[in-house]
């Protein structure tokens, strides 16, 4: 998408479309901000200089300033942006606008009531699209992934979907007929074994990557919210119910059945991921960032395809799809909160979202945008199915339990060191002990 064309076509409508009334300014700022001039804002970004996302947003900033006259002072802080901002949140924040995903925002900002509710921004008109508001172009299912404590604390602009990734060129069968459930997909894995290729790739030294398996099996059987409910059970008894034990048995059967590539339990990341990208393993359960991450060393012509994790009896229509969104966050006491919200509304135009998708080669929070071929399956999966928080939100709501109780036990399960029953029994007992200690 040509940036000059964007500027030319949007310039006439930008000023009117971005005008926010006093009510919109006050409510979105949470009432605690210091009034600013509205002629500038400070944006601290989670992206680093040189990343595709940084390049896309840098161009968008130029467009915004050219069309509104509002100057954006940007610092490309990287993934620790919230940790850097945190010391300033009690007073006037060092930034009026940041971007991150919900787990980090929830742990650092929501707990201290320092993230503004951006629900009023949803009512704002999208520049250049007559009659459309932000709420009209961002699906409710993505907005839900940015809510906490009854507030819209993150307004998503980018979406990551988790699923089973494979090379469509060397292994085209799944794309022609998607396995309808786990049993059908298991047959596909068995065929891979018979053909002499490792069916699955996993770097088990990364606990979160290993945890995708059990959490997906639980949700595939019981639906979104089921993994979270068990983690919240202070008695630990839910882990011993049949569906949760069955999920553990699914993981155990993969580990003990030789479905993971050789060395998965002893190598260092990204060794097995590299095997997958060079055609030495069939499927990798991972987020949609995988295409960009492995592109430098993937075999020539690798055709990135993705299957949603197969259902295993989950109730309701559609297949649950693990997802997370990255989006805009305005501190409650932001001095230039009004200017920040104008910038956010500007970026939801179709032209800007398409330009971002083209440069970043990712999925955006508008479903009428054309994505890169490598993202086509993931975008379709999100559109047709039911996205839910990665790990069912357990990692962000029960962080200490997640890292100190679940991770060690699950790593033993996925590497075949304990049985499914032992895992379930120990998880129940250790969870009860954790909650007794922590309250």
C-alpha positions as CSV (number, residue, x, y, z in Angstrom):
1,X,0.0,0.0,0.0
2,X,1.5,3.4,-1.1
3,X,1.9,5.7,1.9
4,X,1.5,8.9,-0.2
5,X,-1.8,7.6,-1.5
6,X,-2.9,7.0,2.1
7,X,-2.1,10.5,3.0
8,X,-3.8,12.0,0.0
9,X,-7.0,10.1,0.3
10,X,-7.4,10.4,4.1
11,X,-6.3,14.0,4.6
12,X,-9.6,15.7,3.8
13,X,-11.5,13.5,6.3
14,X,-9.0,13.2,9.1
15,X,-9.7,16.4,11.0
16,X,-13.4,15.8,11.2
17,X,-13.3,12.1,11.8
18,X,-10.8,12.4,14.6
19,X,-12.5,15.2,16.5
20,X,-13.3,13.9,20.0
21,X,-15.8,15.7,22.2
22,X,-15.0,16.7,25.9
23,X,-17.0,13.7,27.2
24,X,-15.0,11.2,25.2
25,X,-11.8,12.8,26.5
26,X,-12.7,12.7,30.2
27,X,-14.2,9.2,30.4
28,X,-11.4,7.5,28.5
29,X,-8.7,9.1,30.6
30,X,-10.3,7.8,33.8
31,X,-10.6,11.3,35.2
32,X,-7.1,11.4,36.7
33,X,-5.1,12.8,33.9
34,X,-3.5,16.3,33.6
35,X,-5.0,18.3,30.7
36,X,-2.6,18.5,27.8
37,X,-2.4,20.7,24.7
38,X,-3.6,18.0,22.4
39,X,-0.9,18.9,19.9
40,X,1.5,16.2,20.8
41,X,1.8,12.8,22.6
42,X,4.5,10.5,23.8
43,X,4.4,6.9,22.7
44,X,6.5,4.2,24.1
45,X,6.5,1.1,21.9
46,X,7.0,-2.6,22.7
47,X,8.8,-2.9,19.3
48,X,12.5,-2.3,18.7
49,X,14.1,-0.3,16.0
50,X,14.4,-2.3,12.8
51,X,11.6,-4.8,13.5
52,X,8.9,-5.0,10.8
53,X,6.3,-3.8,13.2
54,X,8.4,-0.8,14.1
55,X,8.8,0.1,10.5
56,X,5.0,-0.1,9.9
57,X,4.2,2.0,13.0
58,X,6.9,4.6,12.2
59,X,5.3,5.1,8.8
60,X,1.8,5.4,10.4
61,X,3.1,8.0,12.8
62,X,4.4,10.1,9.8
63,X,1.0,9.8,8.2
64,X,-0.8,10.8,11.4
65,X,1.3,13.9,12.0
66,X,1.0,15.0,8.3
67,X,-2.8,14.7,8.4
68,X,-3.5,16.1,11.9
69,X,-0.6,18.2,12.9
70,X,-0.2,16.2,16.1
71,X,3.4,15.3,16.9
72,X,4.2,11.9,18.2
73,X,7.3,11.5,20.3
74,X,8.1,7.8,20.0
75,X,10.6,5.7,21.9
76,X,11.1,2.1,20.7
77,X,11.6,0.5,24.1
78,X,11.2,-3.2,23.3
79,X,9.3,-5.9,25.2
80,X,10.2,-4.4,28.7
81,X,8.2,-1.3,27.9
82,X,5.9,-1.7,30.8
83,X,8.6,-2.4,33.3
84,X,10.3,0.8,32.2
85,X,7.1,2.8,32.5
86,X,5.9,1.3,35.8
87,X,7.9,3.7,38.1
88,X,6.2,6.7,36.5
89,X,2.6,5.5,36.8
90,X,1.8,6.9,40.2
91,X,2.3,10.5,38.9
92,X,2.2,11.8,35.4
93,X,3.3,8.8,33.3
94,X,6.4,9.1,31.1
95,X,4.3,8.0,28.1
96,X,0.7,8.8,27.0
97,X,0.4,5.7,25.0
98,X,2.0,2.2,25.0
99,X,1.3,-1.1,23.3
100,X,1.4,-4.6,24.8
101,X,-0.7,-7.6,25.3
102,X,-3.1,-8.2,28.2
103,X,-1.0,-10.5,30.5
104,X,1.6,-7.8,31.0
105,X,-0.9,-5.0,31.3
106,X,-3.0,-6.9,33.8
107,X,-0.1,-7.7,36.1
108,X,1.5,-4.2,36.1
109,X,-1.3,-1.7,35.3
110,X,-4.7,-3.2,36.0
111,X,-3.8,-4.3,39.6
112,X,-2.9,-0.6,40.4
113,X,-5.8,0.9,38.4
114,X,-3.4,2.7,36.2
115,X,-4.8,1.5,32.8
116,X,-7.6,3.7,31.4
117,X,-10.9,2.2,30.2
118,X,-10.8,2.8,26.4
119,X,-14.4,1.8,25.8
120,X,-15.3,5.3,24.6
121,X,-12.7,5.0,21.8
122,X,-14.9,2.3,20.3
123,X,-17.5,5.0,19.5
124,X,-15.1,7.1,17.6
125,X,-15.4,7.3,13.8
126,X,-12.8,5.6,11.6
127,X,-11.1,8.2,9.4
128,X,-12.1,7.9,5.7
129,X,-14.9,5.3,6.3
130,X,-18.2,7.1,6.5
131,X,-20.5,5.9,9.2
132,X,-18.1,3.4,10.7
133,X,-16.8,3.5,14.2
134,X,-13.9,1.6,15.8
135,X,-16.4,-0.9,17.3
136,X,-17.7,-1.6,13.7
137,X,-14.3,-2.7,12.4
138,X,-12.8,-4.6,15.4
139,X,-14.7,-7.9,16.1
140,X,-16.0,-8.4,19.6
141,X,-14.1,-11.6,20.0
142,X,-10.8,-9.6,19.7
143,X,-12.0,-6.9,22.0
144,X,-12.8,-9.5,24.6
145,X,-9.1,-10.6,24.6
146,X,-8.2,-7.0,25.8
147,X,-10.6,-6.7,28.7
148,X,-9.9,-7.0,32.4
149,X,-11.7,-6.0,35.5
150,X,-14.7,-5.0,33.4
151,X,-12.7,-2.5,31.4
152,X,-11.3,-2.3,27.8
153,X,-7.7,-1.8,28.9
154,X,-6.2,-3.0,25.6
155,X,-7.5,-2.1,22.2
156,X,-6.1,-4.7,19.9
157,X,-4.4,-4.0,16.6
158,X,-2.5,-7.3,16.0
159,X,-3.5,-10.9,16.7
160,X,-1.5,-14.0,17.2
161,X,-3.1,-17.4,16.7
162,X,-1.7,-20.7,18.0
163,X,-2.1,-23.9,16.0
164,X,-0.3,-26.8,14.4
165,X,2.0,-25.5,11.7
166,X,3.4,-27.5,8.8
167,X,4.9,-27.2,5.4
168,X,2.1,-27.3,2.8
169,X,4.5,-28.0,0.0
170,X,6.0,-31.2,1.3
171,X,2.9,-32.3,3.3
172,X,-0.2,-31.0,1.5
173,X,-2.8,-33.6,2.8
174,X,-4.1,-31.7,5.8
175,X,-4.9,-28.6,3.8
176,X,-7.1,-30.7,1.5
177,X,-9.1,-32.4,4.2
178,X,-8.8,-30.9,7.7
179,X,-8.9,-33.6,10.4
180,X,-12.2,-33.1,12.2
181,X,-11.1,-34.3,15.7
182,X,-8.2,-35.6,17.6
183,X,-8.6,-39.2,16.6
184,X,-8.5,-38.2,12.9
185,X,-5.4,-36.1,13.5
186,X,-3.8,-38.9,15.4
187,X,-4.2,-41.1,12.4
188,X,-2.3,-38.4,10.4
189,X,0.5,-38.6,12.9
190,X,0.6,-42.4,12.7
191,X,0.9,-42.1,8.9
192,X,3.9,-39.8,9.4
193,X,5.6,-42.3,11.7
194,X,5.1,-45.1,9.2
195,X,6.6,-42.9,6.5
196,X,9.7,-42.5,8.7
197,X,9.4,-38.9,9.6
198,X,9.0,-37.5,13.1
199,X,5.3,-36.4,13.4
200,X,5.8,-33.6,15.9
201,X,8.4,-30.9,16.8
202,X,8.9,-29.6,20.4
203,X,11.7,-27.8,22.2
204,X,10.8,-29.1,25.6
205,X,13.3,-26.9,27.4
206,X,10.8,-24.0,27.0
207,X,8.1,-24.8,29.6
208,X,5.5,-22.7,27.9
209,X,6.0,-24.4,24.6
210,X,5.5,-27.7,26.2
211,X,2.5,-26.5,28.1
212,X,0.6,-25.7,24.9
213,X,-0.1,-29.5,24.7
214,X,-1.9,-30.1,27.9
215,X,-3.8,-26.8,27.9
216,X,-5.0,-27.4,24.4
217,X,-6.1,-30.9,25.2
218,X,-8.1,-29.7,28.1
219,X,-9.8,-26.9,26.2
220,X,-10.3,-29.2,23.2
221,X,-12.3,-31.5,25.4
222,X,-14.1,-29.2,27.8
223,X,-14.1,-25.8,26.0
224,X,-12.6,-22.4,26.9
225,X,-12.6,-21.6,30.6
226,X,-12.1,-25.2,31.7
227,X,-8.3,-25.0,32.2
228,X,-8.7,-21.8,34.1
229,X,-11.4,-23.2,36.4
230,X,-9.2,-26.1,37.3
231,X,-6.2,-23.8,38.0
232,X,-8.5,-21.7,40.3
233,X,-9.7,-24.7,42.2
234,X,-8.0,-24.3,45.6
235,X,-8.8,-27.9,46.6
236,X,-6.9,-29.2,43.5
237,X,-9.6,-31.9,43.1
238,X,-10.6,-30.9,39.6
239,X,-7.3,-32.1,38.2
240,X,-8.3,-35.7,39.1
241,X,-11.6,-35.5,37.1
242,X,-11.8,-37.8,34.1
243,X,-11.5,-35.1,31.4
244,X,-8.3,-33.6,32.9
245,X,-6.7,-37.0,33.4
246,X,-7.6,-37.9,29.8
247,X,-5.8,-34.7,28.6
248,X,-2.7,-35.9,30.6
249,X,-3.0,-39.3,29.0
250,X,-3.1,-37.7,25.5
251,X,0.2,-35.9,26.3
252,X,1.8,-39.0,27.8
253,X,0.9,-41.1,24.8
254,X,2.6,-38.7,22.5
255,X,5.7,-38.7,24.7
256,X,5.9,-42.4,25.2
257,X,4.8,-43.3,21.7
258,X,7.7,-41.6,20.0
259,X,5.8,-38.9,18.3
260,X,8.1,-36.1,19.1
261,X,11.3,-35.6,17.1
262,X,14.5,-37.2,18.5
263,X,16.2,-35.0,21.0
264,X,13.2,-32.9,22.0
265,X,13.7,-33.7,25.7
266,X,17.4,-33.0,25.8
267,X,18.3,-30.3,23.2
268,X,18.3,-26.5,23.6
269,X,15.9,-24.2,21.8
270,X,15.6,-23.7,18.8
271,X,17.2,-27.0,17.8
272,X,14.0,-28.9,17.3
273,X,12.2,-25.9,15.8
274,X,15.1,-25.7,13.2
275,X,14.5,-29.4,12.5
276,X,10.9,-28.6,11.7
277,X,11.7,-25.7,9.5
278,X,14.1,-27.8,7.5
279,X,11.6,-30.6,6.9
280,X,12.7,-33.1,9.6
281,X,9.4,-33.0,11.6
282,X,5.8,-32.7,10.5
283,X,3.9,-30.4,12.9
284,X,4.8,-27.7,15.4
285,X,2.3,-26.4,17.9
286,X,3.2,-22.7,18.0
287,X,2.0,-19.1,17.6
288,X,1.7,-17.4,14.2
289,X,5.0,-15.5,14.8
290,X,6.6,-18.8,13.8
291,X,6.6,-17.9,10.1
292,X,8.7,-14.8,10.6
293,X,10.9,-16.4,13.2
294,X,11.9,-19.4,11.2
295,X,12.1,-17.8,7.7
296,X,15.8,-17.1,7.9
297,X,16.7,-20.8,8.2
298,X,13.6,-22.6,6.7
299,X,14.2,-24.7,3.7
300,X,13.7,-23.1,0.3
301,X,10.0,-22.8,-0.7
302,X,8.6,-23.6,2.8
303,X,4.8,-23.1,2.5
304,X,3.6,-22.1,6.0
305,X,0.2,-23.7,6.8
306,X,-1.7,-24.0,10.0
307,X,-4.4,-26.3,11.4
308,X,-6.4,-25.3,14.5
309,X,-5.8,-27.7,17.3
310,X,-8.4,-30.5,16.7
311,X,-11.4,-30.7,18.9
312,X,-11.7,-33.6,21.4
313,X,-15.3,-33.3,22.4
314,X,-15.5,-29.6,23.4
315,X,-19.1,-28.3,23.6
316,X,-20.4,-25.5,21.4
317,X,-19.9,-24.5,17.7
318,X,-16.5,-24.0,16.2
319,X,-13.1,-25.0,17.3
320,X,-11.4,-23.2,20.2
321,X,-8.3,-21.4,19.0
322,X,-5.6,-20.1,21.4
323,X,-4.9,-16.4,20.7
324,X,-3.5,-13.3,22.1
325,X,-3.8,-9.7,21.0
326,X,-1.3,-6.8,21.0
327,X,-2.9,-3.4,21.3
328,X,-3.0,0.1,22.6
329,X,-3.0,1.1,26.3
330,X,-3.4,4.6,27.7
331,X,-2.3,5.2,31.3
332,X,-5.1,6.6,33.6
333,X,-3.1,9.7,34.3
334,X,-1.8,10.3,30.8
335,X,-1.3,14.0,30.2
336,X,-2.0,13.8,26.5
337,X,-4.7,11.1,26.6
338,X,-6.9,12.9,24.1
339,X,-4.2,13.0,21.5
340,X,-3.3,9.4,22.2
341,X,-6.9,8.3,21.5
342,X,-7.0,10.3,18.3
343,X,-3.9,8.4,17.2
344,X,-5.5,5.1,18.0
345,X,-8.7,5.8,16.1
346,X,-6.6,6.9,13.1
347,X,-4.7,3.6,13.0
348,X,-7.9,1.6,12.6
349,X,-8.6,2.8,9.1
350,X,-8.5,0.1,6.5
351,X,-5.6,1.8,4.7
352,X,-3.5,1.9,7.8
353,X,-4.4,-1.6,8.9
354,X,-3.5,-2.9,5.5
355,X,-0.2,-1.1,5.4
356,X,0.6,-2.5,8.8
357,X,-0.3,-6.1,7.7
358,X,1.8,-5.7,4.6
359,X,4.9,-4.5,6.4
360,X,4.6,-6.7,9.5
361,X,3.5,-9.8,7.7
362,X,1.1,-10.5,10.5
363,X,-2.6,-10.7,11.4
364,X,-4.4,-7.5,12.3
365,X,-7.6,-6.9,14.3
366,X,-9.7,-6.1,11.2
367,X,-11.0,-9.1,9.3
368,X,-11.4,-7.3,6.0
369,X,-7.6,-6.9,5.5
370,X,-5.6,-9.1,3.1
371,X,-2.9,-11.0,5.0
372,X,0.3,-12.5,3.8
373,X,0.1,-16.0,2.4
374,X,1.9,-17.4,5.4
375,X,-0.8,-16.0,7.7
376,X,-3.8,-17.1,5.6
377,X,-4.7,-20.3,7.5
378,X,-4.2,-18.6,10.9
379,X,-6.4,-15.7,9.9
380,X,-9.1,-18.0,8.6
381,X,-9.0,-20.1,11.7
382,X,-9.5,-17.0,13.9
383,X,-12.3,-15.7,11.7
384,X,-14.2,-19.0,11.6
385,X,-13.7,-20.3,15.1
386,X,-13.6,-19.2,18.7
387,X,-10.5,-17.5,20.0
388,X,-9.7,-17.7,23.7
389,X,-6.8,-16.5,25.8
390,X,-3.5,-18.4,25.4
391,X,-3.3,-21.0,28.2
392,X,-6.9,-20.1,28.9
393,X,-5.6,-17.0,30.8
394,X,-4.0,-19.2,33.5
395,X,-0.5,-17.8,33.1
396,X,-1.6,-14.2,33.7
397,X,-4.0,-14.9,36.5
398,X,-2.1,-17.5,38.5
399,X,1.5,-16.7,37.5
400,X,3.2,-18.1,40.6
401,X,1.3,-21.4,40.4
402,X,2.0,-21.6,36.7
403,X,5.7,-21.3,37.0
404,X,6.4,-23.1,40.3
405,X,3.7,-25.8,40.3
406,X,2.5,-26.5,36.8
407,X,5.6,-26.0,34.7
408,X,7.9,-28.5,36.6
409,X,5.2,-31.3,36.7
410,X,4.2,-30.8,33.1
411,X,7.7,-30.9,31.8
412,X,8.1,-34.3,33.4
413,X,4.9,-35.4,31.8
414,X,5.7,-34.2,28.3
415,X,9.2,-35.8,28.4
416,X,7.8,-39.1,29.6
417,X,9.3,-39.0,33.1
418,X,6.0,-39.5,34.9
419,X,2.7,-41.2,34.0
420,X,-0.5,-39.4,33.3
421,X,-2.0,-40.6,36.6
422,X,1.1,-39.5,38.6
423,X,1.0,-36.1,37.0
424,X,-2.7,-35.7,37.8
425,X,-2.3,-36.9,41.4
426,X,0.7,-34.7,42.0
427,X,-0.8,-31.7,40.3
428,X,-3.9,-32.0,42.5
429,X,-1.8,-32.3,45.7
430,X,0.7,-29.6,44.9
431,X,-2.0,-27.2,43.8
432,X,-3.9,-27.6,47.0
433,X,-0.6,-27.0,48.9
434,X,0.1,-23.9,46.8
435,X,-3.2,-22.4,47.6
436,X,-3.0,-23.3,51.2
437,X,0.4,-21.4,51.4
438,X,-0.6,-18.4,49.3
439,X,-4.3,-18.1,50.2
